[in-house]
Amino acid sequence: MRGVLAFSLSILFSLTGFSQARTIEEAKYTEALKRAGEVTYSKPYRVKQNTEQCALENCVWGPLYRSIKEIVPGGAMRSSFIDTQRGENEPSSVWIFIGNKRYVNRRNSGWQIEPDAKSSKPVDQQTELLSAEYRDLGPSQIAGKKLAVFQKAIRARLNFNGTSNDSNQTITTWIDDGGRLFKQEFLTTNSAHGSTRIEMLYEHDASIVIEEPIMPMIDPPVAFNPVGQGKQITRGEFWDHMRSSQAATKDKSFRTKVTNQHSDIPDGRWELYSSWVCDYVFPDRSHMVYTHRSRREIVRIGKTVYSREPDTGWARTDEERPRLVSAPAGIFGYPPESQFLLFESDNVDGVPLALIRIISKPKFVKDKNTGSQITNYWLDENGVLVRKESIYFNESSASGSPKWQRQIETYEYNSDIRVEPPIH
């Protein structure tokens, strides 16, 4: 096996074709790469990496993955991953690292905060360096660029959890006449896993800018601050409250009153925009009456829909499937960076209620100064959801239209609510 490894390494040296190749001291090699790194890493740059692999016997190179990293000095990096082994041509995942913050967008599912990596079981791993050789391969040209080329070849033995494997690695580095890294190639052959070849191309681009993909939260408008100090709770604790409300109102009919309001400023006067009342009966019955602007009325019973406009009679239509009734505390989705606060007591119309406040960022908002959505959930003494309020900045509003929106929903639970067909 070692003969195969040595033969692979000798082929690499013979293929380099550098007539001026000569062995140099480790210190000279290290100093050359250190200077190139200092020049390269001092300004924004991009690294395009292509990784291939082949079996130890009958080596045929096949794609493994490609990646692109953009790096801005000071601790910011954007990295994209393309799984070429699966035949992909576009990034399947993109990461952004800014300071100690990490964000990820997997398969265009939207940006999320990357959680801290879980600690893994420690492994028993040791690397024994068997030999190392350093070479100055002399001058070269690629695409009209004059380059200096250096090479490092090492033999090592890796002891991993009681198993020993020998490997050879050759690292070839091209440095341009400006002293910057231009290209690197890594060829590693392992006695157990075959060979891996990595090519890294460096581009220097001063226009690279890396910013946080998720806007930071802002403080809620003063008008919506409850009295007292809220306690930070987890997403799981929030869900525990919602599940408790669902359990207490399971299969109960309920009435929802909804009002939508808008305003030019969040602390200003709210104007009524629309409102409606809807009765729900499990599993698939509802009766909605619009009480402002539109006066439409809709009754749904299973797949059958009855509707009428003002001054018209009832019309009947059928849909492909019924719209099932969901409990008011049953559907919630908030981004990973959302904040959850619990206020033990908050008065609403003189009634003491518990309040859970969630501060999150709507996807359509880009303005850092107005980019928070505030959602309040009020629970009665039995832990049942009785009121919900959402306040957000609607950046998609037409020019001149009020941009602050507020929706208030109240819930009344009554098993005696009935929804019957208005016509037969």
C-alpha positions, 0 to 999 in steps of 0.5 A: 500500500505504501508503494502505491502512495509513493507512486501517486506522489511521484506522478504528481511531482513529474506532472508539475513539469517545473525545470527549475524545481529545487528543495528549500528549507521549511523556514523559507517556504513558511515565510513565502506563504506567510507574506502571501497570506498577509497581502491576500487577507488584508482586503476583501477576497473570494475563494472558489473551491472545487473538491473531487475524489477517487477510489484508491484502486483504478482512480477515476476523479469524480465530483464531490462539492464546490464552495465559494467563500467571500471574506471581508477582513474584520470577521465577516464571511459568506459561504455557499455550498454546491453538492456536485456529487448530487449533480447540483449547479446552484448553492444548496446552502449559504452561511453568513458569519459576522463576529460571533453570529452565524446565519444559514439559508438552506435550500432557499428556505429563508434565513435563520440563526444557526444554533451553536454546534452540539458538543460531540463525543470526544475521539482519540486522534493523533497524527504522526508526521513521518516526513516533510519536503519543501520545494521552490518550483520556480516561475510559471505563467497562467493566463498571462500572469507571472507566478511563483510556485511553492510545494510542500509534500508530507507523509503522515500516519493518522491514528483514529480511535485505534485504527492506523492509516498512512497518507500522503499530501501535496500542497502546491501554491501559486503566488502572483507578482503582487505577492498575493495568493492566486491558486492552491491545489491539495492532493491527499491520498489515504491508505483507507479512503482513496484520494481527494483533490482540492483546487482553490482559486483566489480573487481579490474584490474590493466591492464585496460587502457582507451584512446581517441577513436578519435585521436586528430587533427594535424596541416596541413603540411606547404606546404598546408597552405594558406596565411592569417588567416582562420575563424572558421565556423560551419558545417552548414555554410559549408553546406550553401556554398555547397547548394549555389553552387548546386543551381547555377549549378543545372542540368548543365553538367560539366567536372571533371579533376582528378589527384592522386599523392603520396609522401614519405613526405607531403612537398616533391615532388609529383609524378603523379599516375593516372588521368582521365577526365569525362564529366557528363550530367544529369540525368544519362550520363557520359564519362570517359577517363583515361589519365595516366597509364590505357588508358581505356574509359567508356561511361554510358547512363542509364543502358547501359555501353560502354567500351574499352581498348587501341587497342580494339573496344567498348564492350556493357553491361547492368547494373541493374540500372543507375548511377545517376549524382550528383552535385560536391558539393552534397556529403560530410560526415565528422566526428563530430570532424572535423574542418571547416575554411574559408579563404576569399581569396586564389590565385590559378593560379593567380585567387582569390578564397574563400577557405574552409578547413576541417581537419578531421581524416580518419577511417583507420589512427591510427598514432596520428602524421599523423592522419589528412585528409585535404580537401580544397574546392575553390569557385569562385566569384559566390560561385560555387565550381571549385576545390577540393583537398584532402591530407591524410596519407594512413597507409594501403600502402604497406611497402616501398610504398609512404604513402602520397596521394593527389587527385585534382579535377577541375570542368568546368560547360558547358550546351553544353557538350554532351554524346552520344553512341559510337556505336549503 
